Amino acid sequence: MPVGLRESKRKLAVRWQIDIATTARLPVLAVPSPEGEFFLVKTLFAAAIAAALTVSLPAVAQQKYQPEYRLSTVLGTAFPWGNGGQRWADLVKEKTQGRINIKMYPGTSLVAGDQTREFTAIRQGVIDLAVGSSINWSPQVKELNLFSLPFLMPDYRAIDALTHGEVGRDLFKIIEKNGVVPLAWGENGFREISNSKREIRTPADMKGLKFRVVGSPLFNDTFTALGANPTQMSWADAQPALASGAVDGQENPISVFTGAKIHAIGQKYLTVWGYVADPLIFVVSGKVWKSWSKADQEAVRAAAIEAGKDETALARKGLSNANSGIYNDVAALGVKVTHLTPAEVDVFRKLTKSTYDKWSKTIGADLVKKAETAITARK
């Protein structure tokens, strides 16, 4: 090729490259080339690749968002627990301008009602989000058994001292190491006992009674120490068992007793003893969490914190003292409501001390000691 013609083609190639880059808002790489034809091909190829990436990247990012995310809860919106889950879903949709849409599945229906399988399902990505029970997840996260140590927490201030203090932060770190991202605390409440046979004021009153308990060995040990016969079963199985008389009693927060109308299936005696509490945890699957933008992650976190505060307030409503309205409402249903005195509670505490000590080793002596210190120093 004549030198003059080659130089003209080289200049033309550079000009075309500049025009293309300017139009596409790409950087110009004006490097001389011995052959204008080769220079042009390289430039156009690079420009095409860059333009394709510019167009496709947002689309790829958008594809990571599912049309619907599944949120697992044990209870529905008739209870504070389910109410908190739905509140979270609504707030997330609002705060992300509809980018993240959540549908709640109560009754732990995503794991066929098996509450103790829920945490594993979240880890595996079968469940996207959950408002879960620290009790139900304790078989997989042994440190969560802390809240089930008998008579550890005497009041709501004690619960708050743990969940909103260093102990709560330690537990969140442990949960996150399991591939689940914890965002906020909620509350199912202090668990009280009911039965169909007689009033319970002393451990002797529990002797021989069959109680439905959750699927945690710690509960078996606690009720056995008190002379009762514990039977583990899911909540879905518990209600027909109570109705048929297969079991005599159960233990649950007051909100569950009233919301599930447990009085209507023969539970005529309710004892308020506050032996354990059940904090709830708002979580997201680690896999799902990583697929969201930083801005949306923070929006979901803020929504969880807000929903958790609202849910906790609802769970505690009307339970400030023995004369609170909710206890009067239960009594009006024909249920004998018994409030134990501190001295009466102490008798139960002494009989379950061996269970407390045994499980403290499983949970971790340092964590238990930290919890005890926080409760003593609570305001």
C-alpha positions as a printed Julia matrix, in Angstrom:
379×3 Matrix{Float64}:
   0.0     0.0    0.0
   1.43    3.45  -0.92
   2.67    5.42   2.07
   0.33    8.36   1.46
  -2.76    6.18   1.24
  -1.76    4.24   4.35
  -1.34    7.51   6.31
  -4.74    8.76   5.17
  -6.41    5.52   6.32
  -4.61    5.69   9.66
  -5.88    9.25  10.28
  -9.38    8.28   9.21
  -9.34    5.31  11.6
  -8.28    7.52  14.48
 -11.02   10.02  13.63
 -13.66    7.27  13.55
 -12.41    5.9   16.83
 -12.69    9.34  18.46
 -16.19    9.87  17.07
 -17.38    6.45  18.33
 -15.83    6.95  21.75
 -17.32   10.41  22.1
 -20.78    9.24  21.14
 -20.63    6.27  23.49
 -18.91    8.33  26.22
 -15.97    5.97  26.22
 -12.34    6.91  26.84
 -10.3     7.55  23.7
  -7.15    5.5   23.2
  -5.31    7.31  20.37
  -2.26    5.1   20.08
  -0.5     5.13  16.69
  -0.63    1.84  14.81
   1.48    0.76  11.83
  -1.7    -0.3   10.05
  -4.87    1.8   10.31
  -7.07   -1.17   9.44
  -5.89   -3.21  12.44
  -6.17   -0.18  14.72
  -9.77    0.4   13.65
 -10.79   -3.22  14.17
  -9.27   -3.3   17.66
 -10.9    -0.04  18.63
 -14.34   -0.94  17.35
 -14.14   -4.35  19.06
 -13.16   -2.79  22.39
 -15.87   -0.16  22.06
 -18.47   -2.82  21.32
 -17.45   -4.89  24.35
 -17.48   -1.85  26.63
 -20.88   -0.74  25.35
 -22.3    -4.25  25.81
 -21.06   -4.39  29.38
 -22.46   -0.95  30.1
 -25.89   -2.05  28.91
 -25.92   -5.53  30.45
 -24.57   -4.93  33.96
 -27.71   -3.29  35.39
 -29.8    -6.04  33.86
 -27.65   -8.71  35.49
 -27.87   -6.94  38.87
 -31.63   -6.66  38.53
 -31.94  -10.38  37.81
 -30.6   -11.14  41.29
 -33.8    -9.83  42.84
 -36.52  -12.45  43.05
 -40.12  -11.46  42.28
 -41.06  -12.73  45.74
 -39.14  -13.58  48.92
 -40.55  -16.1   51.39
 -40.79  -15.15  55.07
 -41.34  -17.91  57.62
 -43.13  -17.47  60.96
 -44.72  -19.92  63.39
 -47.83  -17.82  64.04
 -50.08  -15.67  61.88
 -51.25  -12.09  62.17
 -53.73  -12.88  64.97
 -50.66  -12.97  67.22
 -47.93  -10.36  67.9
 -45.39  -12.71  66.27
 -47.17  -12.89  62.91
 -48.13   -9.24  63.16
 -44.42   -8.39  63.44
 -43.61  -10.48  60.39
 -46.23   -8.78  58.25
 -45.18   -5.37  59.52
 -41.61   -6.12  58.44
 -42.73   -7.21  54.98
 -44.8    -4.05  54.53
 -41.99   -1.77  55.7
 -39.46   -3.45  53.4
 -41.68   -2.92  50.37
 -42.12    0.72  51.32
 -38.45    1.42  52.07
 -37.17   -0.31  48.89
 -39.81    1.27  46.63
 -41.13   -2.17  45.75
 -37.8    -3.71  44.74
 -38.1    -6.32  47.5
 -41.49   -8.01  47.87
 -42.01  -10.39  50.77
 -44.79  -12.91  51.34
 -45.29  -14.34  54.81
 -45.83  -18.08  55.34
 -47.14  -18.71  58.89
 -47.37  -22.09  60.58
 -43.76  -22.81  59.53
 -45.48  -24.2   56.44
 -42.27  -23.96  54.42
 -40.89  -26.82  56.54
 -44.17  -28.72  56.91
 -44.77  -27.31  60.39
 -41.53  -28.65  61.88
 -40.36  -25.62  63.86
 -36.95  -27.06  64.74
 -36.06  -27.47  61.04
 -36.62  -23.8   60.27
 -33.1   -22.55  61.02
 -31.48  -25.26  58.89
 -33.82  -24.36  56.02
 -32.74  -20.71  56.26
 -29.07  -21.72  56.18
 -29.7   -23.84  53.1
 -31.59  -21.04  51.33
 -34.91  -22.91  51.31
 -36.35  -20.04  53.38
 -35.38  -16.47  52.46
 -36.31  -14.62  55.66
 -37.78  -15.49  59.05
 -38.98  -14.1   62.31
 -37.91  -17.06  64.38
 -37.94  -18.27  67.96
 -34.71  -18.49  69.93
 -36.14  -21.69  71.44
 -36.9   -23.34  68.1
 -33.43  -22.53  66.78
 -31.55  -23.61  69.91
 -30.99  -27.21  68.7
 -28.85  -25.75  65.87
 -27.4   -22.78  67.79
 -26.71  -24.09  71.29
 -25.99  -20.63  72.7
 -29.64  -19.66  72.17
 -30.54  -22.08  74.97
 -29.48  -19.21  77.23
 -33.02  -17.8   77.16
 -34.45  -21.18  78.21
 -32.41  -21.51  81.4
 -35.12  -21.83  84.07
 -35.78  -18.61  85.97
 -32.76  -16.73  84.57
 -34.79  -13.64  83.62
 -37.1   -12.27  86.33
 -38.67   -9.42  84.33
 -38.79   -7.56  81.01
 -35.86   -5.37  81.99
 -33.77   -8.53  82.26
 -34.75   -9.6   78.74
 -33.83   -6.16  77.39
 -30.51   -6.19  79.25
 -29.58   -9.33  77.31
 -31.03   -8.75  73.86
 -30.0    -5.1   73.61
 -26.64   -5.46  75.32
 -23.34   -7.24  74.78
 -24.94  -10.68  75.11
 -27.32   -9.92  72.25
 -24.45   -8.72  70.07
 -22.46  -11.87  70.85
 -25.41  -14.05  69.88
 -25.86  -12.17  66.6
 -22.21  -12.84  65.72
 -22.69  -16.55  66.41
 -25.82  -16.69  64.25
 -24.05  -14.88  61.4
 -21.23  -17.44  61.47
 -23.91  -20.0   60.63
 -24.71  -18.28  57.33
 -27.78  -16.41  58.58
 -27.88  -12.61  58.93
 -29.62  -11.41  62.14
 -31.06   -7.91  62.03
 -33.3    -7.25  65.02
 -34.92   -8.67  68.14
 -38.61   -9.2   68.78
 -40.42  -11.08  71.51
 -42.82  -13.97  71.95
 -42.93  -13.35  75.7
 -42.61  -15.09  79.04
 -43.96  -18.62  78.91
 -46.65  -19.59  81.4
 -48.19  -23.02  82.06
 -51.76  -24.19  81.72
 -53.46  -27.52  82.27
 -56.86  -29.18  82.36
 -56.58  -30.91  85.77
 -55.81  -28.59  88.67
 -54.35  -25.34  89.94
 -50.55  -25.33  90.09
 -48.88  -23.53  92.98
 -46.13  -25.99  93.93
 -43.99  -28.53  92.07
 -46.08  -31.26  93.73
 -49.08  -30.01  91.74
 -47.24  -30.83  88.5
 -46.42  -34.41  89.44
 -47.63  -36.91  86.87
 -49.14  -34.32  84.52
 -48.31  -34.65  80.82
 -47.17  -31.36  79.3
 -46.6   -30.55  75.67
 -43.19  -28.85  75.36
 -41.2   -27.53  72.4
 -38.54  -29.6   70.69
 -35.63  -28.72  72.97
 -34.04  -31.25  75.36
 -33.61  -28.46  77.92
 -37.4   -28.28  78.34
 -37.55  -32.03  78.89
 -34.98  -31.71  81.66
 -36.78  -28.77  83.3
 -40.2   -30.42  83.44
 -38.76  -33.77  84.49
 -36.98  -32.05  87.4
 -40.38  -30.72  88.5
 -41.98  -34.18  88.48
 -44.01  -33.72  85.28
 -44.06  -35.86  82.13
 -42.94  -33.69  79.19
 -43.85  -34.63  75.63
 -42.2   -32.87  72.7
 -44.39  -31.97  69.73
 -44.9   -29.17  67.23
 -47.54  -26.53  67.82
 -49.58  -27.95  64.94
 -49.77  -31.3   66.76
 -50.22  -29.78  70.22
 -53.71  -28.37  69.74
 -55.41  -31.67  68.8
 -53.44  -33.43  71.55
 -54.77  -30.96  74.12
 -58.31  -31.24  72.77
 -58.28  -35.05  72.94
 -56.67  -35.19  76.37
 -53.56  -36.94  75.05
 -51.64  -34.31  77.0
 -52.84  -32.45  80.09
 -51.15  -29.1   79.66
 -48.83  -26.82  77.74
 -46.56  -23.79  78.2
 -46.72  -20.65  76.07
 -46.89  -16.86  76.3
 -50.25  -15.34  77.27
 -50.63  -13.92  73.74
 -50.64  -17.48  72.39
 -53.04  -18.7   75.09
 -55.56  -16.0   74.16
 -54.91  -15.85  70.41
 -55.21  -19.62  69.94
 -58.2   -19.8   72.33
 -56.51  -22.51  74.36
 -59.17  -22.16  77.05
 -61.62  -23.69  74.57
 -59.72  -26.98  74.45
 -59.92  -27.77  78.14
 -57.16  -25.59  79.57
 -58.96  -24.23  82.64
 -55.96  -23.52  84.89
 -53.28  -20.97  84.07
 -50.23  -20.35  86.27
 -48.16  -17.21  85.75
 -44.61  -18.1   86.74
 -42.4   -16.55  84.01
 -39.91  -19.42  84.08
 -38.38  -18.65  80.65
 -38.8   -16.06  77.91
 -38.69  -16.47  74.15
 -37.04  -13.62  72.21
 -37.7   -13.59  68.47
 -35.05  -12.86  65.85
 -35.57  -11.16  62.48
 -33.16  -12.78  60.01
 -32.3   -13.08  56.32
 -30.61  -15.98  54.55
 -26.96  -15.16  53.91
 -27.33  -16.06  50.24
 -30.26  -13.69  49.76
 -28.59  -10.93  51.77
 -25.54  -10.93  49.5
 -27.72  -10.57  46.41
 -29.08   -7.19  47.56
 -27.45   -3.81  47.13
 -25.94   -2.13  50.19
 -28.72    0.45  50.17
 -31.41   -2.22  50.15
 -29.63   -4.19  52.87
 -29.76   -1.16  55.14
 -33.41   -0.56  54.24
 -34.28   -4.15  55.21
 -32.3    -3.8   58.45
 -34.05   -0.53  59.36
 -37.42   -2.12  58.61
 -36.59   -5.11  60.84
 -35.56   -2.9   63.76
 -38.75   -0.85  63.47
 -40.96   -3.92  63.15
 -39.17   -5.58  66.07
 -39.85   -2.64  68.37
 -43.5    -2.56  67.37
 -43.88   -6.32  67.81
 -42.25   -6.31  71.25
 -44.54   -3.53  72.45
 -47.55   -5.47  71.19
 -46.38   -8.71  72.87
 -46.06   -6.92  76.23
 -49.28   -4.96  76.02
 -51.51   -5.45  79.04
 -49.0    -7.58  80.98
 -47.38   -5.04  83.28
 -48.82   -6.48  86.5
 -51.15   -9.1   87.95
 -54.13   -6.77  87.69
 -53.57   -5.98  84.02
 -56.5    -6.23  81.67
 -55.38   -9.31  79.77
 -55.34  -11.48  82.92
 -58.83  -10.27  83.78
 -59.92  -11.11  80.25
 -58.58  -14.65  80.62
 -60.32  -15.08  83.98
 -63.57  -13.92  82.38
 -63.31  -16.92  80.04
 -63.7   -19.24  83.03
 -59.98  -19.87  83.53
 -58.48  -19.96  87.03
 -55.48  -17.59  86.84
 -52.8   -18.11  89.5
 -49.95  -15.66  90.05
 -47.07  -17.17  92.01
 -45.42  -15.13  94.74
 -41.61  -14.66  94.7
 -41.34  -17.22  97.51
 -43.38  -19.76  95.53
 -41.28  -19.17  92.41
 -38.14  -19.75  94.45
 -39.24  -23.32  95.24
 -39.45  -24.09  91.51
 -36.1   -22.37  90.94
 -34.31  -24.54  93.5
 -35.66  -27.76  91.99
 -34.47  -26.78  88.5
 -31.01  -25.6   89.6
 -29.4   -28.86  88.44
 -30.89  -28.32  84.97
 -29.62  -24.73  84.96
 -26.09  -25.83  85.86
 -26.05  -28.72  83.37
 -27.12  -26.56  80.45
 -24.85  -23.66  81.4
 -21.93  -25.88  80.39
 -23.53  -26.61  77.02
 -24.3   -22.95  76.36
 -20.9   -21.75  77.54
 -20.01  -20.73  81.09
 -18.61  -17.36  79.98
 -21.76  -16.4   78.09
 -23.99  -17.41  80.99
 -21.85  -15.45  83.44
 -22.0   -12.4   81.16
 -25.79  -12.73  81.06
 -26.08  -13.03  84.83
 -23.9    -9.95  85.29
 -25.98   -7.94  82.81
 -29.21   -8.9   84.58
 -27.83   -7.95  87.98
 -26.77   -4.54  86.61
 -30.02   -3.9   84.71
 -31.79   -0.57  85.14
